[in-house]
């Protein structure tokens, strides 16, 4: 993506915007510029379907007048003084928010770590096209694959510029490269589809396009001629890592400080109590070098440190930004993310730490069960903990994946699921949410 865009002009503009807001009557203010540049190519059956390119800088100004707060956004070229005056006028007309505030000065990052998030490799549209075609060729090379559902490759860069009236000034940029393909096996009503993709911060870390395509094709062919299974309770279910990550995401949602403050999480009263099986740990670390979701500081200028969110099954921390922490009588842990004109807590590099058993041994340990490779729908209720999702995968018989299965529903309660989880040892930390293969006992499988 070539050299990083010089952030100094944006930092200067953001700093001037904050100063103008204070002169217009704000008691505190922060200005953010979110910048992005991207290029992508999509192909289908060897033909280029689309080439997209975009670039932009989006500014937002947040101002506080006492406990009143307002935010405004603008594109480059706006009049700074006019934007600042409008934001202050909006704040004065807003209701008071007792918890809205900037991060405390003492919490602000002073030295921003170099996390190696930017790769200057320039990838042309021709190279992206070649990678997408190669991924598609890899899928079509698998016997039983009848066509491609499309392939793509992309290169992008993005970053954050933040200036606050409490003295913070910082910027960082990150690149991301990706390639993927979707393959179709079979014909007519017997067609099955599967996919494979790869996304990395550094171009050299990408999996080979041909290998990505072959994996997608093999997965699609393996899904041919699926069966339906009868409804059963007390079923042992094993989640493939691709879908196991969603379970860790549900845990993250349930321990998000915003949900806790709103009392919309079924774990809202569980701080210091056991929420996972003994021995299980979930970590979150924004400071990992080349980490998929790493950042030197959060959306408020706070440096987040590695946290054990859950340790030995015991809930230890919520994800917190400043306002949610204040509402809960706690302290931010540097998990604030800018979303539009607001700051909300979120995870960074989140991981369910692996166990000791290999996924192969885990499958061999199951006499009769279900191995999940795909989930459908959004039936995970963070308020009640109820879990009900469409699924497909493979039935396990005598420790082996016996045949493909589709059109079933998995059901349970996440309280019970979390307490019955056993992780394997095959974690891939190249994802912002990382999880190994996970075994969960005593679930309900609704089939025919």
TISEVEX-970692 format. One record per residue (C-alpha): x, y, z. Coordinates in nm, 3 decimals. Layout:
N
<pt <X,Y,Z>>
...
***
This chain:
448
<pt <0.000,0.000,0.000>>
<pt <0.311,0.224,-0.031>>
<pt <0.423,0.458,0.246>>
<pt <0.183,0.559,0.523>>
<pt <-0.004,0.881,0.462>>
<pt <0.161,1.161,0.657>>
<pt <-0.063,1.212,0.962>>
<pt <0.087,1.543,1.068>>
<pt <-0.155,1.762,0.867>>
<pt <-0.451,1.574,1.015>>
<pt <-0.307,1.602,1.366>>
<pt <-0.263,1.975,1.316>>
<pt <-0.618,2.013,1.185>>
<pt <-0.761,1.808,1.473>>
<pt <-0.565,2.010,1.727>>
<pt <-0.691,2.337,1.580>>
<pt <-1.046,2.203,1.586>>
<pt <-1.019,2.120,1.957>>
<pt <-0.880,2.467,2.034>>
<pt <-1.163,2.634,1.843>>
<pt <-1.420,2.425,2.034>>
<pt <-1.276,2.544,2.365>>
<pt <-1.284,2.904,2.247>>
<pt <-1.647,2.856,2.142>>
<pt <-1.743,2.757,2.497>>
<pt <-1.667,2.384,2.533>>
<pt <-1.522,2.273,2.863>>
<pt <-1.363,1.967,2.701>>
<pt <-1.334,1.833,2.348>>
<pt <-1.174,1.569,2.130>>
<pt <-1.133,1.542,1.755>>
<pt <-1.090,1.225,1.554>>
<pt <-0.994,1.161,1.194>>
<pt <-1.053,0.811,1.064>>
<pt <-0.868,0.757,0.740>>
<pt <-0.895,0.475,0.493>>
<pt <-0.774,0.358,0.154>>
<pt <-0.875,0.032,-0.011>>
<pt <-0.858,-0.161,-0.337>>
<pt <-1.033,-0.488,-0.417>>
<pt <-1.093,-0.717,-0.713>>
<pt <-1.367,-0.978,-0.753>>
<pt <-1.370,-1.255,-1.014>>
<pt <-1.609,-1.532,-1.112>>
<pt <-1.538,-1.821,-1.348>>
<pt <-1.210,-1.660,-1.451>>
<pt <-1.363,-1.325,-1.543>>
<pt <-1.318,-1.001,-1.351>>
<pt <-1.654,-0.889,-1.210>>
<pt <-1.546,-0.575,-1.033>>
<pt <-1.255,-0.354,-0.934>>
<pt <-1.324,-0.117,-0.646>>
<pt <-1.109,0.156,-0.499>>
<pt <-1.181,0.412,-0.229>>
<pt <-1.002,0.668,-0.017>>
<pt <-1.120,0.908,0.248>>
<pt <-1.069,1.097,0.572>>
<pt <-1.368,1.144,0.801>>
<pt <-1.354,1.394,1.087>>
<pt <-1.565,1.400,1.401>>
<pt <-1.564,1.650,1.685>>
<pt <-1.703,1.572,2.029>>
<pt <-1.758,1.859,2.271>>
<pt <-1.861,1.878,2.634>>
<pt <-2.027,2.173,2.802>>
<pt <-2.027,2.061,3.161>>
<pt <-2.214,1.729,3.153>>
<pt <-2.378,1.806,2.822>>
<pt <-2.225,1.648,2.515>>
<pt <-2.271,1.663,2.137>>
<pt <-2.086,1.531,1.834>>
<pt <-2.066,1.639,1.472>>
<pt <-1.901,1.484,1.168>>
<pt <-1.762,1.631,0.849>>
<pt <-1.562,1.549,0.538>>
<pt <-1.233,1.720,0.449>>
<pt <-1.266,2.083,0.345>>
<pt <-1.509,2.190,0.616>>
<pt <-1.480,2.524,0.796>>
<pt <-1.319,2.451,1.135>>
<pt <-1.465,2.746,1.323>>
<pt <-1.814,2.684,1.192>>
<pt <-1.803,2.315,1.286>>
<pt <-1.678,2.393,1.637>>
<pt <-1.946,2.657,1.696>>
<pt <-2.219,2.424,1.573>>
<pt <-2.102,2.141,1.800>>
<pt <-2.097,2.367,2.108>>
<pt <-2.443,2.502,2.030>>
<pt <-2.575,2.147,1.999>>
<pt <-2.417,2.049,2.330>>
<pt <-2.572,2.342,2.512>>
<pt <-2.914,2.231,2.389>>
<pt <-2.860,1.866,2.487>>
<pt <-2.971,1.697,2.811>>
<pt <-2.707,1.626,3.072>>
<pt <-2.529,1.293,3.066>>
<pt <-2.376,1.228,3.411>>
<pt <-2.129,0.973,3.275>>
<pt <-2.010,1.135,2.951>>
<pt <-1.652,1.256,2.972>>
<pt <-1.304,1.231,2.827>>
<pt <-1.055,0.985,2.969>>
<pt <-0.868,1.112,3.274>>
<pt <-0.538,1.280,3.190>>
<pt <-0.352,1.030,3.408>>
<pt <-0.483,0.743,3.195>>
<pt <-0.360,0.878,2.861>>
<pt <-0.089,0.699,2.667>>
<pt <0.237,0.891,2.658>>
<pt <0.453,0.655,2.453>>
<pt <0.286,0.470,2.168>>
<pt <0.433,0.126,2.104>>
<pt <0.534,0.026,1.750>>
<pt <0.324,-0.287,1.697>>
<pt <0.433,-0.345,1.335>>
<pt <0.081,-0.292,1.201>>
<pt <0.180,-0.130,0.871>>
<pt <0.319,-0.310,0.565>>
<pt <0.436,-0.073,0.287>>
<pt <0.404,-0.344,0.019>>
<pt <0.233,-0.201,-0.288>>
<pt <-0.009,-0.451,-0.441>>
<pt <-0.143,-0.362,-0.785>>
<pt <-0.489,-0.440,-0.919>>
<pt <-0.322,-0.686,-1.156>>
<pt <-0.168,-0.873,-0.864>>
<pt <-0.498,-0.880,-0.679>>
<pt <-0.667,-1.013,-0.991>>
<pt <-0.404,-1.283,-1.031>>
<pt <-0.445,-1.393,-0.669>>
<pt <-0.825,-1.410,-0.696>>
<pt <-0.803,-1.613,-1.018>>
<pt <-0.547,-1.846,-0.865>>
<pt <-0.772,-1.908,-0.564>>
<pt <-1.057,-1.987,-0.800>>
<pt <-0.836,-2.221,-1.003>>
<pt <-0.738,-2.401,-0.684>>
<pt <-1.103,-2.461,-0.599>>
<pt <-1.191,-2.578,-0.949>>
<pt <-0.900,-2.822,-0.948>>
<pt <-1.076,-3.035,-0.685>>
<pt <-1.272,-3.326,-0.829>>
<pt <-1.642,-3.275,-0.763>>
<pt <-1.631,-2.895,-0.767>>
<pt <-1.862,-2.783,-1.047>>
<pt <-1.819,-2.406,-1.038>>
<pt <-1.696,-2.109,-0.846>>
<pt <-1.929,-1.883,-0.652>>
<pt <-1.671,-1.609,-0.677>>
<pt <-1.326,-1.516,-0.552>>
<pt <-1.167,-1.194,-0.442>>
<pt <-0.854,-1.024,-0.318>>
<pt <-0.805,-0.693,-0.143>>
<pt <-0.553,-0.452,0.003>>
<pt <-0.642,-0.174,0.243>>
<pt <-0.502,0.064,0.497>>
<pt <-0.673,0.254,0.774>>
<pt <-0.588,0.451,1.080>>
<pt <-0.690,0.679,1.362>>
<pt <-0.585,1.033,1.444>>
<pt <-0.693,1.154,1.789>>
<pt <-0.643,1.482,1.971>>
<pt <-0.803,1.569,2.308>>
<pt <-0.821,1.887,2.511>>
<pt <-0.662,1.696,2.800>>
<pt <-0.330,1.679,2.616>>
<pt <-0.339,1.363,2.409>>
<pt <-0.220,1.363,2.049>>
<pt <-0.156,1.045,1.855>>
<pt <-0.199,0.857,1.530>>
<pt <-0.148,0.508,1.395>>
<pt <-0.199,0.326,1.067>>
<pt <-0.257,-0.041,0.988>>
<pt <-0.271,-0.235,0.663>>
<pt <-0.476,-0.543,0.579>>
<pt <-0.454,-0.782,0.289>>
<pt <-0.703,-1.055,0.206>>
<pt <-0.798,-1.322,-0.043>>
<pt <-1.076,-1.580,-0.050>>
<pt <-1.302,-1.797,-0.263>>
<pt <-1.637,-1.975,-0.245>>
<pt <-1.671,-2.311,-0.422>>
<pt <-1.980,-2.506,-0.534>>
<pt <-1.988,-2.884,-0.560>>
<pt <-2.261,-3.100,-0.715>>
<pt <-2.550,-3.006,-0.940>>
<pt <-2.911,-2.887,-0.911>>
<pt <-3.078,-2.934,-0.574>>
<pt <-2.778,-3.138,-0.461>>
<pt <-2.536,-2.848,-0.476>>
<pt <-2.329,-2.764,-0.170>>
<pt <-2.116,-2.458,-0.109>>
<pt <-1.820,-2.381,0.116>>
<pt <-1.549,-2.120,0.137>>
<pt <-1.202,-2.039,0.257>>
<pt <-1.024,-1.709,0.305>>
<pt <-0.727,-1.544,0.465>>
<pt <-0.673,-1.194,0.607>>
<pt <-0.342,-1.061,0.740>>
<pt <-0.182,-0.729,0.831>>
<pt <0.130,-0.811,0.628>>
<pt <0.116,-0.925,0.268>>
<pt <0.389,-1.189,0.307>>
<pt <0.188,-1.359,0.584>>
<pt <-0.103,-1.448,0.353>>
<pt <-0.167,-1.815,0.278>>
<pt <-0.100,-1.908,-0.088>>
<pt <-0.402,-1.841,-0.306>>
<pt <-0.391,-2.189,-0.462>>
<pt <-0.398,-2.351,-0.118>>
<pt <-0.693,-2.136,-0.013>>
<pt <-0.883,-2.245,-0.321>>
<pt <-0.811,-2.613,-0.271>>
<pt <-0.933,-2.599,0.089>>
<pt <-1.258,-2.434,-0.021>>
<pt <-1.310,-2.698,-0.290>>
<pt <-1.237,-2.989,-0.058>>
<pt <-1.479,-2.855,0.199>>
<pt <-1.755,-2.810,-0.057>>
<pt <-1.714,-3.164,-0.194>>
<pt <-1.712,-3.314,0.153>>
<pt <-2.055,-3.161,0.219>>
<pt <-2.223,-3.343,-0.070>>
<pt <-2.521,-3.571,0.000>>
<pt <-2.594,-3.453,0.354>>
<pt <-2.835,-3.644,0.575>>
<pt <-3.088,-3.532,0.831>>
<pt <-3.067,-3.672,1.181>>
<pt <-3.343,-3.727,1.436>>
<pt <-3.395,-3.486,1.723>>
<pt <-3.187,-3.582,2.025>>
<pt <-3.092,-3.443,2.366>>
<pt <-2.771,-3.484,2.562>>
<pt <-2.563,-3.470,2.243>>
<pt <-2.188,-3.401,2.251>>
<pt <-2.116,-3.124,2.001>>
<pt <-1.773,-3.026,1.871>>
<pt <-1.729,-2.679,1.721>>
<pt <-1.477,-2.642,1.439>>
<pt <-1.249,-2.339,1.505>>
<pt <-1.425,-2.142,1.231>>
<pt <-1.747,-2.151,1.433>>
<pt <-1.591,-2.183,1.778>>
<pt <-1.484,-1.821,1.744>>
<pt <-1.851,-1.722,1.754>>
<pt <-1.882,-1.876,2.102>>
<pt <-1.596,-1.661,2.229>>
<pt <-1.765,-1.363,2.064>>
<pt <-2.084,-1.438,2.260>>
<pt <-1.882,-1.442,2.582>>
<pt <-1.727,-1.107,2.488>>
<pt <-2.071,-0.959,2.427>>
<pt <-2.193,-1.081,2.765>>
<pt <-1.900,-0.921,2.953>>
<pt <-1.905,-0.591,2.765>>
<pt <-1.932,-0.301,3.005>>
<pt <-2.200,-0.131,2.795>>
<pt <-2.428,-0.436,2.831>>
<pt <-2.350,-0.457,3.201>>
<pt <-2.436,-0.089,3.254>>
<pt <-2.764,-0.137,3.065>>
<pt <-2.830,-0.459,3.259>>
<pt <-2.880,-0.644,2.930>>
<pt <-2.637,-0.931,2.990>>
<pt <-2.715,-1.265,3.151>>
<pt <-2.372,-1.240,3.320>>
<pt <-2.439,-0.898,3.477>>
<pt <-2.423,-1.032,3.834>>
<pt <-2.136,-1.276,3.784>>
<pt <-1.823,-1.069,3.850>>
<pt <-1.588,-1.278,4.064>>
<pt <-1.793,-1.590,4.005>>
<pt <-1.744,-1.896,3.789>>
<pt <-1.878,-1.856,3.435>>
<pt <-1.661,-2.108,3.247>>
<pt <-1.542,-2.457,3.336>>
<pt <-1.251,-2.464,3.579>>
<pt <-0.916,-2.432,3.407>>
<pt <-1.043,-2.216,3.119>>
<pt <-0.897,-1.873,3.057>>
<pt <-0.993,-1.596,2.815>>
<pt <-0.733,-1.327,2.751>>
<pt <-0.749,-0.994,2.569>>
<pt <-0.435,-0.812,2.457>>
<pt <-0.426,-0.498,2.239>>
<pt <-0.044,-0.481,2.245>>
<pt <0.045,-0.793,2.043>>
<pt <0.298,-0.721,1.768>>
<pt <0.125,-0.781,1.432>>
<pt <-0.192,-0.875,1.617>>
<pt <-0.505,-0.868,1.403>>
<pt <-0.682,-0.621,1.635>>
<pt <-0.381,-0.457,1.799>>
<pt <-0.362,-0.084,1.863>>
<pt <-0.112,0.135,2.052>>
<pt <-0.398,0.326,2.220>>
<pt <-0.776,0.305,2.225>>
<pt <-1.039,0.545,2.094>>
<pt <-0.990,0.771,2.396>>
<pt <-0.609,0.774,2.395>>
<pt <-0.570,0.512,2.669>>
<pt <-0.311,0.236,2.634>>
<pt <-0.475,-0.097,2.707>>
<pt <-0.278,-0.378,2.867>>
<pt <-0.318,-0.754,2.845>>
<pt <-0.604,-0.868,3.068>>
<pt <-0.732,-1.206,3.176>>
<pt <-1.102,-1.145,3.129>>
<pt <-1.181,-1.489,3.270>>
<pt <-0.919,-1.682,3.467>>
<pt <-0.960,-2.045,3.569>>
<pt <-1.328,-2.007,3.484>>
<pt <-1.373,-1.701,3.711>>
<pt <-1.493,-1.371,3.562>>
<pt <-1.229,-1.106,3.639>>
<pt <-1.298,-0.804,3.414>>
<pt <-1.552,-0.624,3.199>>
<pt <-1.452,-0.453,2.875>>
<pt <-1.457,-0.086,2.974>>
<pt <-1.426,0.258,2.820>>
<pt <-1.432,0.566,3.042>>
<pt <-1.804,0.651,3.047>>
<pt <-1.919,0.291,3.104>>
<pt <-1.655,0.249,3.372>>
<pt <-1.774,0.564,3.546>>
<pt <-2.135,0.444,3.534>>
<pt <-2.030,0.116,3.697>>
<pt <-1.808,0.286,3.956>>
<pt <-1.497,0.135,3.796>>
<pt <-1.196,0.247,3.592>>
<pt <-1.140,0.222,3.216>>
<pt <-0.915,-0.060,3.099>>
<pt <-0.843,0.095,2.759>>
<pt <-1.104,-0.090,2.553>>
<pt <-1.278,0.214,2.404>>
<pt <-1.361,0.207,2.032>>
<pt <-1.481,0.500,1.825>>
<pt <-1.809,0.417,1.657>>
<pt <-1.943,0.710,1.464>>
<pt <-1.941,0.990,1.720>>
<pt <-1.943,0.774,2.033>>
<pt <-1.700,0.558,2.228>>
<pt <-1.802,0.207,2.331>>
<pt <-1.600,-0.075,2.487>>
<pt <-1.494,-0.372,2.280>>
<pt <-1.244,-0.656,2.282>>
<pt <-0.910,-0.640,2.098>>
<pt <-0.708,-0.959,2.042>>
<pt <-0.940,-1.193,2.229>>
<pt <-0.855,-1.559,2.281>>
<pt <-0.991,-1.864,2.456>>
<pt <-0.662,-2.017,2.565>>
<pt <-0.610,-2.370,2.430>>
<pt <-0.630,-2.697,2.616>>
<pt <-0.407,-3.003,2.586>>
<pt <-0.607,-3.246,2.370>>
<pt <-0.563,-3.249,1.993>>
<pt <-0.878,-3.201,1.783>>
<pt <-0.823,-3.549,1.637>>
<pt <-0.820,-3.706,1.983>>
<pt <-1.121,-3.498,2.079>>
<pt <-1.319,-3.639,1.786>>
<pt <-1.197,-3.992,1.866>>
<pt <-1.328,-3.953,2.221>>
<pt <-1.688,-3.913,2.097>>
<pt <-1.887,-4.227,2.020>>
<pt <-2.197,-4.046,1.893>>
<pt <-2.208,-3.670,1.836>>
<pt <-2.206,-3.376,1.600>>
<pt <-1.914,-3.179,1.452>>
<pt <-2.027,-2.827,1.355>>
<pt <-1.867,-2.648,1.060>>
<pt <-2.132,-2.384,0.982>>
<pt <-2.383,-2.184,1.187>>
<pt <-2.686,-2.003,1.047>>
<pt <-2.884,-1.717,1.197>>
<pt <-2.833,-1.507,1.507>>
<pt <-3.007,-1.706,1.777>>
<pt <-2.778,-1.621,2.068>>
<pt <-2.963,-1.401,2.319>>
<pt <-2.717,-1.213,2.539>>
<pt <-2.999,-1.092,2.765>>
<pt <-3.136,-1.435,2.858>>
<pt <-2.852,-1.664,2.756>>
<pt <-3.079,-1.873,2.533>>
<pt <-2.901,-2.029,2.236>>
<pt <-3.065,-2.165,1.921>>
<pt <-2.887,-2.168,1.586>>
<pt <-2.921,-2.350,1.257>>
<pt <-2.619,-2.565,1.180>>
<pt <-2.455,-2.807,0.942>>
<pt <-2.149,-3.027,0.969>>
<pt <-2.074,-3.396,1.016>>
<pt <-2.211,-3.668,1.237>>
<pt <-1.957,-3.845,1.455>>
<pt <-1.981,-4.222,1.489>>
<pt <-1.730,-4.423,1.690>>
<pt <-1.478,-4.141,1.694>>
<pt <-1.488,-4.059,1.323>>
<pt <-1.661,-3.803,1.101>>
<pt <-1.907,-4.042,0.939>>
<pt <-2.127,-3.836,0.702>>
<pt <-2.236,-3.477,0.634>>
<pt <-2.542,-3.340,0.813>>
<pt <-2.755,-3.035,0.734>>
<pt <-3.081,-2.861,0.831>>
<pt <-3.056,-2.906,1.205>>
<pt <-3.081,-2.667,1.498>>
<pt <-2.851,-2.658,1.799>>
<pt <-3.015,-2.548,2.124>>
<pt <-2.906,-2.491,2.482>>
<pt <-2.846,-2.210,2.731>>
<pt <-2.512,-2.031,2.719>>
<pt <-2.474,-2.055,3.097>>
<pt <-2.472,-2.433,3.063>>
<pt <-2.268,-2.431,2.743>>
<pt <-1.991,-2.217,2.890>>
<pt <-1.964,-2.445,3.193>>
<pt <-1.939,-2.752,2.969>>
<pt <-1.671,-2.628,2.726>>
<pt <-1.348,-2.820,2.665>>
<pt <-1.096,-2.652,2.430>>
<pt <-0.850,-2.842,2.211>>
<pt <-0.490,-2.735,2.148>>
<pt <-0.521,-2.602,1.790>>
<pt <-0.571,-2.228,1.836>>
<pt <-0.493,-1.995,1.544>>
<pt <-0.411,-1.648,1.679>>
<pt <-0.431,-1.477,1.340>>
<pt <-0.786,-1.371,1.421>>
<pt <-0.912,-1.084,1.636>>
<pt <-1.124,-1.346,1.812>>
<pt <-0.926,-1.669,1.841>>
<pt <-1.048,-2.006,1.957>>
<pt <-0.942,-2.369,1.924>>
<pt <-1.177,-2.656,1.849>>
<pt <-1.433,-2.669,2.134>>
<pt <-1.628,-2.965,2.271>>
<pt <-1.956,-2.902,2.455>>
<pt <-2.157,-3.180,2.616>>
<pt <-2.533,-3.216,2.665>>
<pt <-2.675,-3.002,2.385>>
<pt <-3.001,-3.051,2.203>>
<pt <-2.996,-3.127,1.831>>
<pt <-3.331,-3.065,1.660>>
<pt <-3.355,-3.254,1.332>>
<pt <-3.619,-3.450,1.148>>
***
